[in-house]
Amino acid sequence: MRDIRQILRLRWDAKKSVRETAASVGLSTGVVGKCTARAKAAGLDWPAVEALGDDALERKLYGEKASPDAARPEPDPARMHIELKRDGVTLELLHIEYLAQHPQGLQYTAFCERYRAWKRRHRLTMRQGHKAGEKMFVDFSGKRPMITDRVTGEQIAVELFVAVLGASSYTFVEAARTQRVEDWVRLHDHAVSYFGGVAEVWVPDCLKSGVTRADWYEPTIQRTYRDQAQHYGAVVIPARPRRPRDKAKVEVAVQVAQRWILARLRHETFFTLEDLNERIRVLCDALNARPRRHLGGVSRRELFERIERAALARVPEATYEPRSWKSVRANADYHVQIGWHWYSVPYALAHEELEVCLTATTVELLHRGTRVAAHVRSAVEGGFTTDAAHRPANHRAWAERDPGGLLAWAEQSGPNTTSMMKRILESNIHRDQTWRSGRALMRMGETYGAARTEVACERALRHGARSYKPIERMLRLELDLRP
């Protein structure tokens, strides 16, 4: 009240501005404005304020103090804590429902204070508000389980992956060989399958399998991981670098997994990763079924079934096929090298920078975000996979040098031209040589016309010619026009 009295004196008696008053009393301009407005609403001026004592001034400004009523029914903070995790549920709504059951119950401020006091006693700081179905936190454990080599007895450390849903703390745990992208993506598939639904946001740490460039504001998500999230209709928002409180939920889940799963495995021996994961799944189910004392004995599974399962998005029917991405440059022969195999692209993109999207069965090539080629992935080392449509016209004509096309042209020119074309095509053993000779005869026919070519072929056949050269000489010297 001393500060309020000083504020009113400076504003009304000393005629100071709001900013000057705030600086003088060490409070914000908003507080100064609210105090002044409240006094005006109470019909006070400075002489009236001077005449009032602190208690009387407080009653004028804030009304009579409500005396505590121990007979009023108390709300259930544990139930309130669970209900607040549901989408759209607020303390105000819970207070309305509370008054509907207890019309003489606590007012809103006291109602909220009971809940906040309960949170403080249970050390639930709630720095983040987790809504049902909103977030899935993922991370690897620093402490790792072991598998034993059956032959050598060597202890091999493997990774422990933990995923936890924000609202219910429902937890998924699985071991993997590495933290590489392939294992990272597969573990997310298994987590989604275990939960039976997809959370809106995935929150990983800034490990390279998920985040290629860590940034405080706009991190770069690893391409395959982002593609997987898009397949499931989720978005990846990694925790900020060096800010573990951004993912406190999974930090606690990792600690719980270490204590309730890893600790129980310390005297057990596993020879395969499959055996280890089978045992982890049993312990993970037991962990989710354990009652949680601070929630009134409600387990993670019960809480998940009650508030979170229905809030998760449906899992797509199509299985996600992992994809990897890389940048390549098309060679002069309009092929790109992937591994030890070459795949074609449209010839206009020779020497251009392209993106390659690889799956286990397909190769897709993109130029500036647009797909320009797709091939079945080949395991033939040193081989070529070429789409004929990617070749320019002259290359396509050479590659498609089919004697059938030459014979079809010859039949349109006449019987002598057809006979001569057959003789040429049968005169050489190698396909390329016969095709080039037949193509030369076809070009002469296109140059000198079908009628003259037919006469020249008739004379060349009569003299036993087996090459296009006598025909070319006759046509060039116009000998076919002489008797």
C-alpha positions as CSV (number, residue, x, y, z in Angstrom):
1,M,0.0,0.0,0.0
2,R,3.0,2.3,0.5
3,D,3.9,2.0,-3.1
4,I,0.3,2.6,-4.2
5,R,0.1,5.7,-2.1
6,Q,3.4,6.9,-3.6
7,I,2.1,6.3,-7.1
8,L,-1.1,8.3,-6.5
9,R,0.9,11.1,-4.9
10,L,3.3,11.4,-7.8
11,R,0.5,11.2,-10.4
12,W,-2.1,13.5,-8.9
13,D,-0.2,15.8,-6.5
14,A,3.2,16.1,-8.2
15,K,1.7,15.9,-11.7
16,K,4.3,13.4,-12.9
17,S,3.9,11.4,-16.1
18,V,3.3,7.6,-16.0
19,R,6.9,7.0,-17.1
20,E,8.4,9.3,-14.6
21,T,6.3,7.8,-11.8
22,A,7.3,4.2,-12.8
23,A,11.0,5.2,-12.8
24,S,10.7,6.8,-9.4
25,V,9.0,3.9,-7.6
26,G,10.8,1.1,-9.5
27,L,7.7,-0.5,-11.0
28,S,6.5,-0.9,-14.6
29,T,4.3,1.6,-16.4
30,G,1.6,-1.0,-16.6
31,V,1.4,-1.3,-12.8
32,V,1.3,2.5,-12.5
33,G,-1.5,2.8,-15.0
34,K,-3.6,0.0,-13.3
35,C,-3.2,1.6,-9.9
36,T,-4.3,5.0,-11.1
37,A,-7.2,3.6,-13.0
38,R,-8.4,1.5,-10.0
39,A,-8.3,4.6,-7.8
40,K,-10.3,6.7,-10.3
41,A,-12.9,3.9,-10.6
42,A,-13.2,4.0,-6.8
43,G,-14.0,7.7,-7.0
44,L,-10.8,8.8,-5.2
45,D,-8.6,11.9,-5.6
46,W,-5.4,12.8,-3.8
47,P,-7.0,14.6,-0.8
48,A,-9.3,11.6,-0.3
49,V,-6.3,9.3,-0.4
50,E,-4.4,11.3,2.1
51,A,-7.3,11.1,4.5
52,L,-7.5,7.3,4.4
53,G,-5.4,4.8,6.3
54,D,-3.7,1.9,4.6
55,D,-6.5,-0.6,5.5
56,A,-9.3,1.7,4.4
57,L,-7.4,2.5,1.2
58,E,-7.0,-1.2,0.5
59,R,-10.7,-1.8,1.0
60,K,-11.6,1.1,-1.3
61,L,-9.3,-0.2,-4.1
62,Y,-9.7,-4.0,-3.7
63,G,-12.8,-4.6,-1.6
64,E,-13.2,-6.7,1.6
65,K,-10.8,-9.6,2.2
66,A,-12.5,-12.9,1.8
67,S,-12.3,-15.0,5.0
68,P,-11.2,-18.6,4.4
69,D,-14.0,-21.1,4.6
70,A,-12.7,-24.5,5.7
71,A,-16.1,-26.1,5.1
72,R,-15.9,-25.6,1.3
73,P,-15.2,-28.8,-0.7
74,E,-11.6,-29.1,-1.9
75,P,-10.8,-29.8,-5.6
76,D,-8.8,-32.9,-6.6
77,P,-5.4,-31.5,-7.9
78,A,-4.3,-34.9,-9.3
79,R,-7.4,-35.3,-11.4
80,M,-7.0,-31.6,-12.5
81,H,-3.4,-32.3,-13.6
82,I,-4.5,-35.2,-15.8
83,E,-7.5,-33.4,-17.3
84,L,-5.3,-30.4,-18.2
85,K,-3.4,-32.6,-20.6
86,R,-6.5,-33.0,-22.8
87,D,-6.7,-30.7,-25.8
88,G,-8.6,-27.5,-25.0
89,V,-9.0,-28.1,-21.3
90,T,-8.2,-25.1,-19.1
91,L,-8.3,-24.3,-15.4
92,E,-11.3,-22.0,-16.0
93,L,-13.3,-24.9,-17.6
94,L,-12.4,-27.2,-14.7
95,H,-13.5,-24.5,-12.2
96,I,-16.9,-24.2,-14.0
97,E,-17.3,-28.0,-13.8
98,Y,-16.3,-27.9,-10.1
99,L,-18.9,-25.2,-9.3
100,A,-21.5,-27.3,-11.1
101,Q,-21.0,-30.1,-8.6
102,H,-20.3,-27.8,-5.6
103,P,-22.1,-24.5,-6.0
104,Q,-20.7,-23.2,-2.6
105,G,-17.2,-24.2,-3.6
106,L,-14.0,-22.2,-3.9
107,Q,-13.8,-19.2,-6.2
108,Y,-11.5,-19.3,-9.2
109,T,-8.4,-17.7,-7.6
110,A,-8.5,-20.0,-4.6
111,F,-9.2,-23.0,-7.0
112,C,-6.1,-22.2,-9.1
113,E,-4.0,-21.7,-6.0
114,R,-4.9,-25.1,-4.7
115,Y,-3.6,-26.7,-7.9
116,R,-0.4,-24.6,-8.0
117,A,0.4,-25.5,-4.4
118,W,-0.1,-29.1,-5.2
119,K,2.3,-28.8,-8.2
120,R,4.9,-27.2,-6.0
121,R,4.7,-30.0,-3.4
122,H,5.2,-32.6,-6.1
123,R,8.0,-30.8,-7.8
124,L,6.1,-30.7,-11.1
125,T,7.6,-27.5,-12.5
126,M,5.7,-28.0,-15.9
127,R,8.0,-25.8,-17.8
128,Q,6.4,-27.1,-20.9
129,G,2.7,-27.7,-21.4
130,H,2.1,-31.0,-23.2
131,K,-1.2,-31.6,-24.9
132,A,-2.4,-35.0,-25.7
133,G,-1.2,-36.2,-29.1
134,E,1.0,-33.2,-29.6
135,K,4.6,-34.2,-29.1
136,M,6.8,-37.3,-29.2
137,F,10.3,-36.8,-27.7
138,V,13.1,-39.1,-28.9
139,D,16.7,-39.7,-27.8
140,F,19.5,-42.2,-27.3
141,S,20.6,-43.2,-23.9
142,G,24.2,-42.4,-22.8
143,K,24.4,-45.7,-21.0
144,R,24.2,-48.7,-23.4
145,P,23.2,-52.4,-23.1
146,M,25.6,-55.2,-24.2
147,I,25.3,-58.2,-26.4
148,T,27.9,-61.0,-26.2
149,D,29.7,-62.6,-29.2
150,R,28.8,-66.3,-28.9
151,V,32.2,-67.4,-30.3
152,T,34.7,-65.0,-28.7
153,G,32.7,-63.9,-25.7
154,E,33.4,-60.2,-26.6
155,Q,31.0,-57.7,-25.1
156,I,29.6,-55.4,-27.8
157,A,27.9,-52.2,-26.8
158,V,24.7,-51.3,-28.7
159,E,22.5,-48.2,-28.6
160,L,19.3,-47.7,-26.5
161,F,16.6,-45.7,-28.2
162,V,13.9,-44.1,-26.1
163,A,10.7,-42.4,-27.3
164,V,8.1,-40.9,-25.0
165,L,4.7,-39.1,-25.5
166,G,4.4,-35.7,-23.9
167,A,1.0,-35.9,-22.2
168,S,1.0,-39.4,-20.8
169,S,4.7,-40.2,-20.6
170,Y,3.9,-43.5,-22.4
171,T,7.4,-44.9,-23.2
172,F,8.9,-47.0,-26.0
173,V,12.4,-48.5,-25.6
174,E,14.4,-50.5,-28.1
175,A,18.1,-51.4,-28.8
176,A,19.8,-50.9,-32.1
177,R,23.3,-51.5,-33.6
178,T,24.1,-47.9,-34.4
179,Q,22.8,-44.3,-34.4
180,R,23.1,-44.1,-38.2
181,V,20.2,-42.8,-40.3
182,E,19.0,-46.3,-41.3
183,D,18.6,-47.4,-37.6
184,W,17.3,-44.0,-36.6
185,V,14.5,-44.1,-39.2
186,R,13.6,-47.8,-38.4
187,L,13.4,-47.1,-34.7
188,H,10.9,-44.3,-35.4
189,D,8.8,-46.7,-37.4
190,H,8.8,-49.1,-34.5
191,A,7.9,-46.4,-32.0
192,V,4.9,-45.3,-34.1
193,S,3.8,-48.9,-34.4
194,Y,4.1,-49.4,-30.7
195,F,2.1,-46.2,-29.9
196,G,-0.5,-47.1,-32.5
197,G,-0.6,-43.5,-33.7
198,V,1.4,-40.5,-34.7
199,A,2.1,-37.4,-32.7
200,E,2.0,-34.0,-34.4
201,V,5.6,-33.0,-33.5
202,W,8.7,-35.1,-33.2
203,V,11.4,-33.6,-30.8
204,P,14.8,-35.1,-31.3
205,D,18.2,-34.0,-29.9
206,C,20.6,-32.4,-32.4
207,L,22.3,-35.6,-33.4
208,K,23.5,-36.0,-37.0
209,S,21.1,-38.7,-37.9
210,G,18.2,-36.3,-37.3
211,V,19.7,-32.8,-37.7
212,T,22.4,-32.1,-40.3
213,R,23.0,-28.5,-39.1
214,A,22.1,-27.4,-35.6
215,D,20.9,-23.9,-35.4
216,W,19.2,-21.9,-32.5
217,Y,16.3,-20.7,-34.7
218,E,16.2,-22.7,-38.0
219,P,18.0,-26.1,-37.8
220,T,18.4,-28.1,-41.0
221,I,16.6,-31.5,-40.7
222,Q,18.3,-34.6,-42.2
223,R,16.6,-35.2,-45.6
224,T,15.6,-38.8,-45.0
225,Y,14.3,-38.1,-41.5
226,R,12.2,-35.1,-42.8
227,D,10.8,-37.3,-45.6
228,Q,9.8,-39.9,-43.0
229,A,8.0,-37.3,-40.8
230,Q,6.2,-36.0,-43.9
231,H,5.1,-39.5,-44.7
232,Y,3.5,-39.8,-41.3
233,G,2.1,-36.3,-41.3
234,A,4.3,-35.1,-38.5
235,V,6.8,-32.2,-38.2
236,V,10.3,-32.3,-36.8
237,I,11.2,-29.6,-34.3
238,P,14.5,-30.4,-32.6
239,A,15.5,-29.2,-29.2
240,R,17.7,-26.1,-29.2
241,P,21.5,-26.8,-28.9
242,R,22.6,-27.1,-25.3
243,R,19.1,-26.7,-24.0
244,P,18.2,-30.0,-22.3
245,R,15.0,-28.5,-20.8
246,D,13.5,-28.3,-24.3
247,K,13.3,-32.1,-24.1
248,A,13.1,-32.7,-20.3
249,K,10.4,-35.2,-20.9
250,V,12.7,-37.6,-22.7
251,E,15.7,-36.8,-20.4
252,V,13.5,-38.2,-17.6
253,A,12.3,-41.1,-19.7
254,V,15.9,-42.1,-20.5
255,Q,16.8,-42.0,-16.8
256,V,13.8,-44.1,-16.0
257,A,14.7,-46.6,-18.8
258,Q,18.2,-46.8,-17.4
259,R,17.0,-47.5,-13.9
260,W,14.0,-49.8,-14.6
261,I,15.3,-51.6,-17.7
262,L,19.1,-51.4,-18.1
263,A,19.6,-52.0,-14.4
264,R,17.6,-55.2,-14.5
265,L,19.7,-56.5,-17.5
266,R,23.0,-56.2,-15.7
267,H,23.1,-59.9,-14.7
268,E,21.6,-61.2,-18.0
269,T,23.5,-62.3,-21.1
270,F,22.2,-61.9,-24.7
271,F,23.8,-63.3,-27.8
272,T,21.6,-61.5,-30.4
273,L,20.0,-58.1,-30.7
274,E,16.7,-59.8,-31.2
275,D,16.9,-61.6,-27.9
276,L,17.8,-58.4,-26.2
277,N,14.9,-56.5,-27.7
278,E,12.5,-59.2,-26.8
279,R,13.5,-58.9,-23.1
280,I,13.5,-55.0,-23.3
281,R,9.9,-55.1,-24.7
282,V,8.7,-57.1,-21.6
283,L,10.4,-54.7,-19.2
284,C,9.1,-51.7,-21.2
285,D,5.5,-53.0,-20.9
286,A,6.0,-53.5,-17.2
287,L,7.4,-49.9,-16.9
288,N,4.3,-48.5,-18.6
289,A,2.0,-50.5,-16.3
290,R,3.7,-49.3,-13.0
291,P,1.4,-47.0,-10.9
292,R,2.7,-43.5,-10.5
293,R,2.3,-42.2,-7.0
294,H,2.2,-38.5,-7.7
295,L,-0.8,-39.1,-10.1
296,G,-2.8,-41.0,-7.6
297,G,-1.7,-44.5,-8.7
298,V,-2.5,-44.0,-12.4
299,S,0.0,-45.8,-14.7
300,R,1.4,-44.5,-18.0
301,R,-0.6,-47.0,-19.9
302,E,-3.9,-46.0,-18.2
303,L,-3.1,-42.4,-18.8
304,F,-2.3,-43.1,-22.4
305,E,-5.5,-45.0,-23.0
306,R,-7.5,-42.4,-21.2
307,I,-6.3,-39.2,-22.8
308,E,-3.7,-39.7,-25.5
309,R,-4.5,-42.7,-27.8
310,A,-7.5,-41.0,-29.3
311,A,-5.6,-37.8,-29.8
312,L,-2.9,-39.4,-32.0
313,A,-3.2,-39.2,-35.8
314,R,-3.8,-42.4,-37.7
315,V,-0.8,-44.4,-39.0
316,P,-0.7,-44.3,-42.8
317,E,-1.6,-47.6,-44.5
318,A,1.4,-47.5,-46.8
319,T,4.6,-48.5,-45.2
320,Y,7.3,-45.9,-45.2
321,E,10.2,-46.9,-47.5
322,P,13.5,-45.3,-46.3
323,R,15.1,-42.9,-48.8
324,S,18.6,-41.5,-49.0
325,W,19.6,-38.4,-50.9
326,K,22.8,-37.3,-52.6
327,S,23.9,-34.7,-55.1
328,V,25.4,-35.7,-58.4
329,R,26.4,-34.1,-61.7
330,A,25.4,-35.6,-65.1
331,N,28.3,-36.6,-67.3
332,A,28.7,-35.6,-71.0
333,D,26.9,-38.9,-71.9
334,Y,23.9,-37.7,-69.9
335,H,24.3,-40.5,-67.3
336,V,24.9,-40.2,-63.6
337,Q,27.0,-42.6,-61.5
338,I,25.4,-44.1,-58.4
339,G,27.7,-46.6,-56.8
340,W,29.2,-48.5,-59.7
341,H,26.2,-48.3,-62.0
342,W,25.2,-45.5,-64.4
343,Y,21.6,-44.2,-64.9
344,S,20.4,-41.9,-67.7
345,V,18.8,-38.4,-67.5
346,P,17.4,-36.3,-70.3
347,Y,20.3,-35.2,-72.6
348,A,19.5,-31.5,-72.0
349,L,20.7,-31.9,-68.4
350,A,24.2,-33.1,-69.3
351,H,26.7,-31.4,-66.9
352,E,23.9,-30.2,-64.6
353,E,23.7,-30.7,-60.9
354,L,21.0,-33.1,-59.9
355,E,19.5,-34.7,-56.7
356,V,19.2,-38.4,-56.4
357,C,16.6,-40.1,-54.2
358,L,17.5,-43.7,-53.5
359,T,15.3,-46.4,-52.1
360,A,16.0,-50.2,-51.9
361,T,14.3,-50.6,-55.3
362,T,14.2,-47.3,-57.2
363,V,16.4,-44.4,-58.3
364,E,14.7,-41.0,-58.8
365,L,16.6,-38.0,-60.2
366,L,15.4,-34.5,-59.6
367,H,16.4,-31.2,-61.1
368,R,15.5,-28.1,-59.0
369,G,12.9,-30.0,-57.2
370,T,11.2,-31.6,-60.3
371,R,11.6,-35.3,-61.0
372,V,13.2,-35.8,-64.4
373,A,14.0,-39.5,-64.4
374,A,13.1,-42.7,-62.5
375,H,14.8,-46.1,-62.9
376,V,14.6,-49.5,-61.3
377,R,17.7,-49.8,-59.1
378,S,20.3,-52.2,-60.5
379,A,23.0,-54.2,-58.7
380,V,25.0,-54.8,-61.9
381,E,28.4,-53.2,-61.3
382,G,29.8,-51.4,-64.4
383,G,26.4,-51.5,-66.1
384,F,24.2,-48.8,-67.7
385,T,20.5,-48.3,-67.4
386,T,19.3,-46.0,-70.2
387,D,15.9,-44.7,-71.1
388,A,15.7,-44.3,-74.9
389,A,13.6,-41.2,-74.4
390,H,16.5,-39.5,-72.7
391,R,18.7,-39.6,-75.9
392,P,18.8,-36.9,-78.5
393,A,17.2,-37.8,-81.9
394,N,20.5,-38.8,-83.6
395,H,21.7,-40.9,-80.7
396,R,18.3,-42.6,-80.5
397,A,18.4,-43.4,-84.2
398,W,21.8,-44.9,-83.9
399,A,20.8,-46.9,-80.8
400,E,17.6,-48.1,-82.5
401,R,19.3,-49.2,-85.7
402,D,16.8,-51.9,-86.6
403,P,17.1,-53.6,-90.0
404,G,13.3,-53.9,-90.0
405,G,13.0,-50.1,-90.4
406,L,15.4,-50.1,-93.4
407,L,13.5,-52.9,-95.0
408,A,10.2,-51.1,-94.5
409,W,11.6,-48.1,-96.3
410,A,13.0,-50.2,-99.1
411,E,9.6,-51.9,-99.7
412,Q,8.1,-48.4,-100.2
413,S,10.7,-47.6,-102.9
414,G,10.3,-50.8,-104.9
415,P,11.2,-54.5,-105.4
416,N,14.7,-53.9,-106.7
417,T,15.5,-51.6,-103.8
418,T,14.1,-54.2,-101.4
419,S,16.2,-57.0,-102.9
420,M,19.3,-54.8,-102.8
421,M,18.7,-53.8,-99.2
422,K,18.4,-57.5,-98.2
423,R,21.6,-58.4,-100.1
424,I,23.4,-55.5,-98.2
425,L,22.1,-56.6,-94.8
426,E,23.1,-60.2,-95.4
427,S,26.5,-59.4,-96.8
428,N,28.2,-58.5,-93.5
429,I,28.4,-60.4,-90.2
430,H,28.5,-57.5,-87.7
431,R,25.2,-55.7,-87.1
432,D,26.7,-52.3,-86.9
433,Q,28.4,-52.6,-90.3
434,T,25.3,-53.9,-92.1
435,W,23.1,-51.2,-90.6
436,R,25.5,-48.5,-91.6
437,S,25.6,-49.8,-95.2
438,G,21.8,-50.1,-95.3
439,R,21.5,-46.6,-93.8
440,A,23.7,-45.2,-96.6
441,L,21.4,-46.7,-99.3
442,M,18.4,-45.2,-97.5
443,R,20.0,-41.7,-97.5
444,M,20.7,-42.0,-101.3
445,G,17.1,-42.9,-101.9
446,E,16.0,-39.9,-99.9
447,T,18.4,-37.7,-101.8
448,Y,17.8,-38.9,-105.4
449,G,14.3,-40.1,-105.2
450,A,12.7,-43.6,-105.2
451,A,12.4,-43.9,-109.0
452,R,16.1,-43.3,-109.8
453,T,17.1,-45.5,-106.8
454,E,15.0,-48.3,-108.1
455,V,16.7,-48.2,-111.5
456,A,20.2,-48.0,-110.0
457,C,19.4,-51.0,-107.7
458,E,18.1,-53.0,-110.7
459,R,21.4,-52.5,-112.6
460,A,23.5,-53.2,-109.5
461,L,21.7,-56.4,-108.8
462,R,22.2,-57.5,-112.4
463,H,25.9,-57.0,-112.1
464,G,26.1,-58.8,-108.7
465,A,26.8,-55.8,-106.5
466,R,26.8,-56.4,-102.7
467,S,27.5,-52.8,-101.6
468,Y,25.8,-49.4,-101.8
469,K,28.9,-47.8,-103.5
470,P,28.1,-48.9,-107.1
471,I,24.6,-47.4,-106.6
472,E,26.0,-44.2,-105.2
473,R,28.4,-43.9,-108.2
474,M,25.6,-44.4,-110.7
475,L,23.3,-41.9,-109.1
476,R,26.1,-39.3,-108.7
477,L,27.2,-39.6,-112.3
478,E,23.6,-39.9,-113.5
479,L,24.4,-43.3,-115.3
480,D,21.0,-44.5,-114.3
481,L,19.5,-42.0,-116.7
482,R,21.4,-43.5,-119.7
483,P,20.2,-46.5,-121.8
